[in-house]
């Protein structure tokens, strides 16, 4: 367990081989493992100590210790509410940070909250970079994530050594909030295509179509999308690709998108579909499992349809 006293003894000079990482859950733990395997020293903090150990990082006793450890601090947290609590709480990131540090938020968060926090950090001489991630758990394990980044150009450039082990594409989208805005736009399209494709596949099953052949046709036609290309070829054989974004988190992301669209003065005409689909999934008990299970929720209310012959597990 790393302590504040140890951090003080090590000194506060810039060390590009060290990162303080807060939040080592489904995605944060996998990113931390990539950083550790790349030879970067990571001091991690998570409310579940076992996650830190599993990722191969040193364990911080507190958030404050992780912040004091290095000049780059990364956070991967569930939503803006948690981010704000970790940043603004007593002995949180904001209270413990120092001028010259860069704090990277890898969460899926509300852009308005990100912009507000960036201003608070700027008052302390700290750069706050928002970096939305895409690719899921599989890409995180392979270091092949896409990062959608917002923040100061020089700060983003200075982070390339830290981004290299976890991402194959880093797109600097603009000023603070631009990264998280881009992430919400992407996740909304992801939600729409998954929910709509799930409905289509249930209809195909009830129509007696060969689902593998149906997918082959869709993927060479105008209906092709990420879900038909990457999700349903597995789902029709009973593999739901467990471990990815849950149904509840997908709903949360769609709500964040609607809020952002409202802030931008954009009318959101297509959010009702995925909100209804993933809301149904949560009501039927699929909220805490991978969002791909929305197809089972739609199947449940369509006569007990399953795309495959395997029993649910």
N, C-alpha and C positions, 0 to 999 in steps of 0.2 A: 504494500500500500504506500503510495507516494504522499508525502505530507508537505505542507506549506514551508516548514523549516528546511526540508531537503531542497525545495525549489529555490529558497533564498540562498542556500549554500552553493547551489549550482551557478547562481548569477542570472542576470536577465539579458545577457547579450543575445543577438540574433542567431538563431540556430535553425537552418533550413532543413535539418534532419529530424526535427521534432514537431509534433502536432499534439495539441490538446483536443480530444474528441469527446463530445457530449451527446449521448444517446446512441447506444449500440444495439438497437433492435434489429428487425428483419433486414433493413437496408444498411443502417449504420454499422452493424457488426460485420457485414460482408465487405463494406468499403474499408473498414479498419483493418481487416485481415489482409486486403490487397496492399495497403500502406505498409503494414508490418512486414509483409513478404518482400516488399521493395527495399527493405533496409531502413525504413523511417521509424524513428522511435516515437511511439504513440502512448500518451497517458490518457486513458479513457475513463469516463464517468458514466455510470448507468445505475438506476435504482436497483437493478438486478445484477449483482456482482458476477454471477456465472456467465453473463453475456460478454463481459470484459475478458474473462479468462478464455472463453471460447474463441474470441477474436485474436488472441495472442498479444494483447496490449498489457501494459502495466496498469494497475488499478489506482485511480485517484480516490481519495477519501471524500472529497467534496468537489462541487463545481468550481469553487475558488481555486483549488489546487490545479485542476486541469487548465484553467485560464492562465495561471501564473507560470505554467510549465514552459510555454513556447510563444513565439510571436504570431503563430497561426493557430486559430481555434476553429474547429469545425463542429457544427451541430446538425443532428439528424433526428428530428422530433415529430410527433404526430400532427400537430396543427399550430396555428398562431396562438391559441390560448396557452398551450404548453410552452411555446417559444417565449412568449411575453413573460410567463411566470419564471422561466429559467433565466431570462435576461434581466428582468427588472426586480426580481425578488431580492430579499436581504442576502448579501454575499453572493449575488448572482453575477452574471457575466459583465454587466454594465458597471457594477460597483467595483469589480476586481480588475477590469481591463486597464491598460496603460497606453499612452500615446505611442504610435508606431505599429501597433498590432493590427492584424486583419482577422475579422470574424466572418466565417463563411456559414451561411444558413442553407443547408441542403434539404430542408423540409419542404413540404407542399403547404405554402402559407398564403395568407391574404396579402396582396400587394400593398394595400393601404397601410397595414400594420408594418410591413417591411420598410416602407418609405419613412414612417414615423420613427421606427427604431434606428434607421440609418442616420437620421438627424441627431438623435440623442448620442449615438456613438461618435459622430463627427465633432460634437462639442467637446469630446474627450480626446480628440486627435486619433480616433480609431476608424478604419475603413470597414464598413459592413457590406459584404458582398452576398447577394442572393443567387443561389445556384440550384435551380430546379433540375431534377434528375429524371431520366426516362430510360427504360430498358428492363426494369424489374429485377427480381432476385437473381435470375440466371445471368443477366449481363453484369450485375454487380459482382458476382463470384468470378467472372472472367475478366473484369476490369474493362468492360466494353460499354459502359454507360454513355449516354448523351447528356451533356450539361448545358442548360440554358441559363446564362449568367447575366446578372445586372449589377452595375456598380462602377466605380472609378476605373478607368482604363489601365492606369499604372498598377493598381492593386490586382486587377485580373491578370495582367501579364506576370506579376510577381508570384502568382499562385500556380504557374504552369507546372512546376516541379511536384506540387501536391496533387494536382489534377491528373497528371500523367498515369499514375498507377491505377486509377479508377475509371478513366474515361478515354474513349477513342475519338470523341467529337466534343469540342468545347466551343459553343457559339456565344460570343459576347453580344447580347441583344440590345444593350443600351444602359441607361442610368439606373439607379436604384429602383427596384420593383419590376424592371423589365423581364428579368429572369423568371420570377414567380408568376408574372402575368402570362408569359409564354407557356409555362408549365400548365397553367389552368386551361389555356386554349387547347393544348394537346390532350389533356386528360378528359376534357369535355368531348372531343371527337372520339377518343377511345371509348368513353362510356356509351355514346350514341351507337357506334359501330358494334360494340359487344352486345348491347341490349337488342338492337334490331336484328343482328345475325342470329342471336339465340332464338328469337321469335320465328325467324325464317326456317331455322333448322328443325324446330318443333313441328312447324307446318309441313316441312318436307317429310319428316318421319310419319306423321299422320296420313300423308298422301301416299305412303308406301314407296317412296323413292329410295334408291340406293344412295345413302348419304355420302359415301366416298365419291361417287360419280357426281352427285350434286355439287360437292365442294370443288371438284375438278372443273366443272362448268362455270361456277361462280368465279373461280380464280383466273379464268381466262375470259371473263366477261366484265361488264361495267359494274357489277355488284361487289367486285373484289375489295377487300379491306384487311386490316391487320388481323382481325378476329378470324376471318375465313382462311387467311394464309397461315396463321401461326397458332391459333387456339383450337379451332374446331377439328382440324385433322387429328389432334390428340383426344379431344373430348369424345368424339364419336366412337373411340375405342376404349373409353372409360378412364382416360388419364386427364384429370382436371388441372394438371400443372400446379398442384398445391404449393402454397408458400408465398404466393404473390399478394397483390392488393386485395383486401377484403371487400365484401359488399358494402359494409358500413363506411369504409374509407372512400369507396367510389362515390357513394352518395354525398359524402362530405365534400369531395372535390367538385362535384357538379354544383352544389350549393355555393361554393366559393366562386365558381365560374359565373353563376347568375349574379352574385353580388358584384363581381368585377365588371360584368357587362352593364349593370345598373349604374355603377360609378362612372363608366365611360359614356353613358347615354345610349347604349345599344340595346335594342329590344331583343330579348331572348325568346324566340318562338319555338325552339326545338328541345327545350330542357325537360318538358313534361314527360316525354317518353322514357328516358333513362331514370328520372326521379321515380316514376311509377314502377318501373321494372325492378330497380334495386330496392325500392321501398317494399315491394311485394316480397322480394327475397328475404329481407330482414324480418318481415312479419311472419314468414313461414319458417324461420329458424336458420337462414343461410347468411345472416349478416356478418358473422365472425369467421367465415371461411372464405376462400378465394372467390372473387367476384364472378369468375367463370361459372359458378354454381347458379347464377341467375337463370341459366337454361333449365335447370331442374325446377326452379320456382315456377317458371312459365309452363313447364311440363306438368307440374302438379295441378295447376288450375285448368289444364287443357286435357284432362282425362287421365292423369297419371303417366304421362309420356316420359320415357328415357331414350336418349339417342343410342344407347348401347345396351348390352345384355348383362353387364356386370352389376352386382349389387352395390348400393352406395356405401362408401367406406370413409 
